[in-house]
Amino acid sequence: MHTQNFAHKLKHPVFKVVSQIISEKGLEAYVIGGFVRDLLLERPSKDIDIVVVGNGMDLAQAAGEKLRVKKVNLFKNFGTAQFNYKDLDVEFVGARKESYQRDSRKPVVEDGTLSDDQKRRDFTINALALDLRAETFGNLIDPFNGLGDLEKGILRTPLDPDTTYSDDPLRMMRAVRFATQLDFQIELKSLQSILENSSRLEIISRERIMDELNKIIASPLPSTGFKLLMDTGLLELIFPQFYNLKGVDYF
């Protein structure tokens, strides 16, 4: 199968510097998630997520030094690091494997491969990765055909939707948010799964729910999102008073 290459789109100096460092050290690193999705959709994006097979903090410090950034923020508890470079927010994280308990959305985290990291993503369109190694720079790694879903405008989970949504129920809100922001359809199996798992949203904090709701409200057509929230049973949980107005006529 022909590997698609998007090296021509990775023009930012951050990618070049990371590529040089990992080539010298024999490491693997990839730009992944929302940045890749928006790059392929030609939407502006200021957040770059780089996943490293190994230690993300070390790579962030080495890249920060080469780029002469003022400060690299290290979050040792999470094994992540972040810095601002010009107009971009760049985050580095070690590739992770996650397992969840029923009553918490905080996973047990272990070191993993790129494949493990892609499996734990919320949607196929957010599991797209571009290789930063010099010899394969810009190659697309897309195990779940996220590119096809991107072209068709479909939101689909990498794993079985019941697993993806039950592990982290906030992903149900994110499904509605992305469908609204991007004008995408949520795949039918995924929609049914949200309906069946909607009560799991109770383990999520109000702050995180409101954050997603605000993004839905700020999107070009919020009514699309509210209809989806209504149809999936999520609105009744978040806003019972609002839900009770269903069918009320205004004069």
Phi, psi and chi 1 to 4 in degrees:
 res  aa     phi    psi   chi1   chi2   chi3   chi4
   1 MET       -  135.1 -160.5  177.7   95.9      -
   2 HIS   -72.1  128.4  173.6   65.8      -      -
   3 THR   -84.1  128.4  -56.4      -      -      -
   4 GLN   -79.8  141.6  -72.8 -173.5  -91.2      -
   5 ASN  -123.9  133.8 -175.2  -79.4      -      -
   6 PHE  -123.4   30.8  -65.7   94.3      -      -
   7 ALA   -55.5  -35.3      -      -      -      -
   8 HIS   -63.5  -18.1   62.2  -73.3      -      -
   9 LYS   -93.3  -12.4  -73.1 -175.5  175.9  -84.1
  10 LEU   -95.4   66.1  -65.2  175.6      -      -
  11 LYS   -85.3  -19.9  -65.0  -83.1 -169.1 -115.6
  12 HIS   -65.6  139.3 -157.5  -79.8      -      -
  13 PRO   -54.9  -29.2   -6.6    2.1      -      -
  14 VAL   -54.3  -42.6  165.0      -      -      -
  15 PHE   -68.2  -39.1  -57.5  123.2      -      -
  16 LYS   -64.5  -44.8 -160.2  170.4  156.1 -173.4
  17 VAL   -64.7  -46.5  161.8      -      -      -
  18 VAL   -61.4  -41.4  169.0      -      -      -
  19 SER   -60.4  -43.1 -173.3      -      -      -
  20 GLN   -61.4  -46.9  -79.8  169.5   -9.5      -
  21 ILE   -64.1  -47.4  -64.0  164.7      -      -
  22 ILE   -69.6  -29.3   63.5  171.3      -      -
  23 SER   -68.2  -40.0  -62.2      -      -      -
  24 GLU   -65.7  -37.8  -76.4  161.3   19.8      -
  25 LYS   -95.7   -2.4  -62.2 -173.0 -179.1 -141.8
  26 GLY    68.3   35.6      -      -      -      -
  27 LEU  -102.7  169.7  -65.3  169.4      -      -
  28 GLU  -115.1  133.3  -81.1  178.3   59.8      -
  29 ALA  -148.3  150.1      -      -      -      -
  30 TYR  -141.0  145.3  -52.6   84.0      -      -
  31 VAL   -89.4  134.7   55.8      -      -      -
  32 ILE  -140.4  160.4 -164.1  166.1      -      -
  33 GLY    83.1 -141.7      -      -      -      -
  34 GLY   -57.0  -36.3      -      -      -      -
  35 PHE   -63.5  -43.6 -177.4   84.2      -      -
  36 VAL   -66.8  -44.9 -179.7      -      -      -
  37 ARG   -55.1  -49.9  177.5 -161.3   70.3 -134.4
  38 ASP   -70.3  -32.4  -71.4  -18.5      -      -
  39 LEU   -60.4  -44.4 -166.5   70.9      -      -
  40 LEU   -75.4  -27.5  -59.4 -179.8      -      -
  41 LEU   -85.8   -4.6  -75.1  173.6      -      -
  42 GLU    58.8   42.3  -63.2 -176.1  -12.0      -
  43 ARG  -104.5  145.8  -70.7  174.8   86.1 -130.7
  44 PRO   -66.8  143.4   19.3  -26.3      -      -
  45 SER  -147.7  134.8 -179.0      -      -      -
  46 LYS  -109.7   -2.1  -62.1  -74.2 -176.1 -160.3
  47 ASP  -111.1  121.8  -60.9  -44.9      -      -
  48 ILE  -111.0  125.7  -65.6  177.0      -      -
  49 ASP  -108.4  123.4  -73.0  -40.2      -      -
  50 ILE  -114.6  123.1  -68.4  171.2      -      -
  51 VAL  -103.8  133.1   70.3      -      -      -
  52 VAL  -117.6  134.3 -170.3      -      -      -
  53 VAL   -84.1   96.3  179.6      -      -      -
  54 GLY   133.0 -143.6      -      -      -      -
  55 ASN   -94.1  110.9 -169.4  -48.0      -      -
  56 GLY   -68.3  -33.0      -      -      -      -
  57 MET   -68.0  -40.1  -67.5 -171.1  -69.5      -
  58 ASP   -62.7  -44.4  -70.9   -7.7      -      -
  59 LEU   -64.7  -40.2 -178.0   56.8      -      -
  60 ALA   -61.0  -42.5      -      -      -      -
  61 GLN   -66.1  -41.3  -76.2 -179.8  -62.8      -
  62 ALA   -65.2  -41.8      -      -      -      -
  63 ALA   -68.5  -41.1      -      -      -      -
  64 GLY   -60.2  -39.7      -      -      -      -
  65 GLU   -62.9  -48.7 -125.8  165.2   81.8      -
  66 LYS   -63.8  -35.7  -86.7 -161.6 -173.1 -123.4
  67 LEU   -87.2   -3.8  -69.3  163.0      -      -
  68 ARG    57.1   44.3  -60.8 -165.7  174.3  133.5
  69 VAL   -77.6  150.8  -58.9      -      -      -
  70 LYS   -66.1  -41.9  -73.4 -162.3 -179.1   83.7
  71 LYS  -148.3  131.7 -173.6  173.5 -175.1 -130.7
  72 VAL  -104.8  120.6  176.8      -      -      -
  73 ASN   -89.6  122.7  -59.5  -57.5      -      -
  74 LEU  -105.5  131.6  -58.0  175.6      -      -
  75 PHE  -116.4   84.8  -53.7  100.1      -      -
  76 LYS   -61.1  -35.3  -71.3 -174.0  177.0  139.4
  77 ASN   -61.5  -31.5  -68.2   -8.4      -      -
  78 PHE  -102.4   -7.7  -60.3  100.7      -      -
  79 GLY    67.3   29.3      -      -      -      -
  80 THR  -121.0  165.0   63.5      -      -      -
  81 ALA  -147.0  155.7      -      -      -      -
  82 GLN  -148.2  145.7  175.6  -85.7  -18.8      -
  83 PHE  -148.0  160.0   59.8   69.2      -      -
  84 ASN  -100.9  132.3  -66.0   99.3      -      -
  85 TYR  -130.9  114.5  178.4   71.5      -      -
  86 LYS    52.8 -116.3  -62.6 -171.6  173.0  166.7
  87 ASP   -99.6   12.5   54.8  -18.6      -      -
  88 LEU  -112.9  149.8  -70.1  174.6      -      -
  89 ASP  -107.9  113.1 -179.2   -8.7      -      -
  90 VAL  -110.6  125.1 -170.7      -      -      -
  91 GLU  -119.6  138.4 -170.9  166.3  -38.5      -
  92 PHE  -117.2  136.2  -67.1   77.5      -      -
  93 VAL  -144.4  143.9   61.4      -      -      -
  94 GLY   -72.0  143.6      -      -      -      -
  95 ALA   -58.6  137.5      -      -      -      -
  96 ARG  -130.5  152.1  -63.3 -177.8  -54.6 -165.2
  97 LYS  -115.7  137.7 -164.5  156.3   64.2  172.9
  98 GLU  -127.3  144.8  -67.0 -178.8  -14.0      -
  99 SER  -134.0  143.1   50.7      -      -      -
 100 TYR  -114.7  151.3  -72.6   81.9      -      -
 101 GLN   -99.0  154.4  -42.0  -60.2 -154.7      -
 102 ARG   -57.2  -38.0  -86.3  -68.7  -65.8  173.3
 103 ASP   -96.7   10.1   55.7  -10.6      -      -
 104 SER  -145.8  148.4  168.4      -      -      -
 105 ARG   -97.5    7.7   60.4  160.7  -58.2  -80.6
 106 LYS   -90.9  115.1  -70.4 -167.5  169.6   58.6
 107 PRO   -82.6  161.0   30.4  -33.0      -      -
 108 VAL   -85.8  123.2  177.1      -      -      -
 109 VAL  -110.6  134.4  177.0      -      -      -
 110 GLU  -128.1  160.9  -58.2  168.8   63.8      -
 111 ASP   -62.8  145.9  -71.5  -13.1      -      -
 112 GLY  -146.3 -173.7      -      -      -      -
 113 THR   -97.1  175.6   60.5      -      -      -
 114 LEU   -59.4  -41.3  174.1   69.4      -      -
 115 SER   -59.6  -43.9  173.1      -      -      -
 116 ASP   -59.0  -42.6  -68.3  -35.9      -      -
 117 ASP   -65.9  -39.2 -155.5   88.5      -      -
 118 GLN   -69.0  -34.4  -73.0  175.0  -57.9      -
 119 LYS   -65.4  -29.5  -80.5  177.3 -165.9  154.0
 120 ARG   -87.1    1.2   70.2  175.6 -170.5   83.9
 121 ARG   -74.0  158.7  -58.9  -88.5  156.5  177.8
 122 ASP   -74.5  -43.0   50.3    6.9      -      -
 123 PHE  -135.2  155.7  -55.6  106.4      -      -
 124 THR   -59.1  -34.4   60.7      -      -      -
 125 ILE   -72.4  -14.4   61.8  166.3      -      -
 126 ASN  -103.4    5.1  -67.4  -25.2      -      -
 127 ALA  -103.7    3.9      -      -      -      -
 128 LEU   -69.2  135.8  -63.3  159.3      -      -
 129 ALA  -132.1  144.7      -      -      -      -
 130 LEU  -115.2  129.0  -65.3  175.4      -      -
 131 ASP   -69.4  135.8 -158.3  -28.7      -      -
 132 LEU  -107.6    1.4  -65.6  177.6      -      -
 133 ARG   -69.3  141.9  -68.3  173.2  -68.4 -179.0
 134 ALA   -54.8  -45.4      -      -      -      -
 135 GLU   -73.3  -19.3   64.0  -82.0   15.5      -
 136 THR  -127.3   26.9   42.5      -      -      -
 137 PHE   -56.4  125.1 -172.1   79.2      -      -
 138 GLY    89.1   -3.6      -      -      -      -
 139 ASN   -66.2  136.3  -83.6    2.8      -      -
 140 LEU   -84.7  129.3  178.4   69.9      -      -
 141 ILE  -113.0  112.8  -65.7  131.6      -      -
 142 ASP  -139.7   73.7 -179.7   16.9      -      -
 143 PRO   -69.5  -16.7   22.5  -30.3      -      -
 144 PHE  -112.5   16.7  -52.6  110.1      -      -
 145 ASN    53.6   46.4 -167.4   24.5      -      -
 146 GLY   -64.5  -31.1      -      -      -      -
 147 LEU   -64.3  -41.9 -170.7   60.8      -      -
 148 GLY   -61.1  -42.2      -      -      -      -
 149 ASP   -66.5  -35.9  -70.1  -19.4      -      -
 150 LEU   -63.8  -42.8 -152.3   57.1      -      -
 151 GLU   -68.9  -33.6  -75.2  161.6   -1.6      -
 152 LYS   -87.9  -12.7  -68.8 -170.8 -155.7  106.5
 153 GLY    74.3   44.7      -      -      -      -
 154 ILE  -119.0  138.6  -70.8  171.7      -      -
 155 LEU  -102.8  118.8  -82.0  168.8      -      -
 156 ARG  -138.5  146.8 -165.4  165.7   56.9   84.7
 157 THR   -87.6  147.0   56.2      -      -      -
 158 PRO   -63.7  -41.3  -16.3   25.4      -      -
 159 LEU  -102.7 -175.2  -56.0  176.3      -      -
 160 ASP   -55.7  131.9 -178.8  -83.0      -      -
 161 PRO   -58.6  -32.5    9.3  -19.1      -      -
 162 ASP   -60.4  -38.2  -74.1  -15.9      -      -
 163 THR   -68.6  -49.0  -55.3      -      -      -
 164 THR   -61.2  -45.3  -61.9      -      -      -
 165 TYR   -77.7  -35.3  -66.1  133.3      -      -
 166 SER   -70.7  -37.6 -174.7      -      -      -
 167 ASP   -58.3  -49.6  -80.7   -8.3      -      -
 168 ASP  -137.5   93.6 -178.0   -4.5      -      -
 169 PRO   -61.7  -17.5  -22.5   34.0      -      -
 170 LEU   -61.0  -22.6 -171.3   70.8      -      -
 171 ARG   -62.3  -23.6  -71.7  168.0  176.7  163.6
 172 MET   -67.1  -40.8  -62.8 -173.1  -76.7      -
 173 MET   -67.1  -37.8  -70.4  -68.5  -65.0      -
 174 ARG   -66.2  -34.6  -76.3  168.5   64.7   82.0
 175 ALA   -59.9  -46.9      -      -      -      -
 176 VAL   -65.4  -41.2  173.8      -      -      -
 177 ARG   -62.6  -48.1 -170.7 -111.6  -70.5 -173.3
 178 PHE   -66.1  -38.7  -76.2  124.5      -      -
 179 ALA   -59.7  -39.0      -      -      -      -
 180 THR   -73.9  -48.6  -48.2      -      -      -
 181 GLN   -63.8  -42.4  -79.0 -179.9  -26.7      -
 182 LEU   -97.6   -6.4  -57.3  173.2      -      -
 183 ASP    59.3   48.8 -167.1   20.2      -      -
 184 PHE  -104.8  160.8  -85.9   30.6      -      -
 185 GLN   -96.2  138.3  -63.0  -70.6  -47.3      -
 186 ILE   -83.1  127.2  -59.8  172.2      -      -
 187 GLU   -54.0  143.3 -179.0 -151.0   34.6      -
 188 LEU   -55.6  -45.0 -168.4   58.2      -      -
 189 LYS   -60.5  -37.7 -164.0  178.1  165.4 -163.7
 190 SER   -68.3  -41.4 -136.9      -      -      -
 191 LEU   -62.7  -43.6 -146.3   46.7      -      -
 192 GLN   -64.0  -38.0  -74.1  165.7  -24.1      -
 193 SER   -65.3  -38.9  178.1      -      -      -
 194 ILE   -63.0  -43.1  -64.5  174.3      -      -
 195 LEU   -57.7  -43.6 -159.3   52.4      -      -
 196 GLU   -75.3  -29.7  -75.3  158.2   24.2      -
 197 ASN  -102.5    3.9  -72.5  -74.4      -      -
 198 SER   -54.5  -35.3   58.5      -      -      -
 199 SER   -65.2  -19.4   62.7      -      -      -
 200 ARG   -64.9  -16.6  -65.1  -88.1  -63.0  140.8
 201 LEU   -60.9  -17.7 -158.8   64.2      -      -
 202 GLU   -61.3  -22.5  -73.9  162.5    2.5      -
 203 ILE   -84.4   -1.4   67.6  164.7      -      -
 204 ILE   -96.0  141.0  -58.1  -66.1      -      -
 205 SER   -68.5  150.1   72.7      -      -      -
 206 ARG   -57.6  -37.9  -68.1  -60.0  -71.2  177.3
 207 GLU   -59.5  -45.1  -68.4   76.2   18.8      -
 208 ARG   -70.7  -35.7  -58.1 -163.8   73.1 -142.5
 209 ILE   -65.0  -45.1  -68.8  169.9      -      -
 210 MET   -65.1  -33.7  -68.2  -42.8  -72.0      -
 211 ASP   -60.6  -45.3 -170.5   38.6      -      -
 212 GLU   -67.5  -39.9  -68.9  -61.4  -33.6      -
 213 LEU   -62.7  -41.1 -163.2   62.7      -      -
 214 ASN   -61.8  -36.7  -73.0  -22.7      -      -
 215 LYS   -68.3  -34.2  -72.8  174.0 -176.3  170.8
 216 ILE   -66.6  -44.3  -69.0  167.2      -      -
 217 ILE   -64.1  -34.5  -69.2  164.7      -      -
 218 ALA   -81.4   -4.4      -      -      -      -
 219 SER   -78.1  165.0   65.5      -      -      -
 220 PRO   -58.3  -34.5  -21.1   28.8      -      -
 221 LEU  -134.8   79.0 -158.6   62.9      -      -
 222 PRO   -58.8  -27.3  -16.4   24.9      -      -
 223 SER   -60.2  -32.2   56.5      -      -      -
 224 THR   -57.7  -45.9  -48.1      -      -      -
 225 GLY   -65.2  -42.6      -      -      -      -
 226 PHE   -67.0  -34.1  -83.3   94.5      -      -
 227 LYS   -65.9  -42.2 -174.4  173.7 -175.3  -39.7
 228 LEU   -64.1  -40.6  -83.5  170.3      -      -
 229 LEU   -62.1  -39.1  -70.0  172.3      -      -
 230 MET   -64.8  -49.2  176.3   81.5   80.9      -
 231 ASP   -67.6  -25.7  -66.7  -14.0      -      -
 232 THR   -95.1   -3.0   50.6      -      -      -
 233 GLY    84.6    1.0      -      -      -      -
 234 LEU   -76.3  -34.4  -66.8  170.9      -      -
 235 LEU   -62.5  -38.6 -168.0   65.4      -      -
 236 GLU   -60.4  -35.0 -161.9  172.3   -4.6      -
 237 LEU   -76.1  -40.6  -76.7  164.7      -      -
 238 ILE   -79.3  -44.9  -51.6  165.9      -      -
 239 PHE  -133.9   70.1  -97.9  164.1      -      -
 240 PRO   -55.8  -37.2   -1.5   -2.1      -      -
 241 GLN   -65.7  -40.1  -60.9   91.2  -28.7      -
 242 PHE   -66.3  -42.0 -166.1   32.8      -      -
 243 TYR   -60.5  -37.8  177.5   81.4      -      -
 244 ASN   -67.7  -13.7  -68.5  -23.1      -      -
 245 LEU   -81.4   -2.6  -67.0  173.1      -      -
 246 LYS   -54.4  128.7 -173.5  166.9   83.1  164.6
 247 GLY    84.8   -4.0      -      -      -      -
 248 VAL   -76.8  133.8  172.6      -      -      -
 249 ASP   -91.1  140.6  -74.5  -30.7      -      -
 250 TYR  -111.1  142.7  -70.4   91.3      -      -
 251 PHE  -112.7      -  -61.7   99.7      -      -
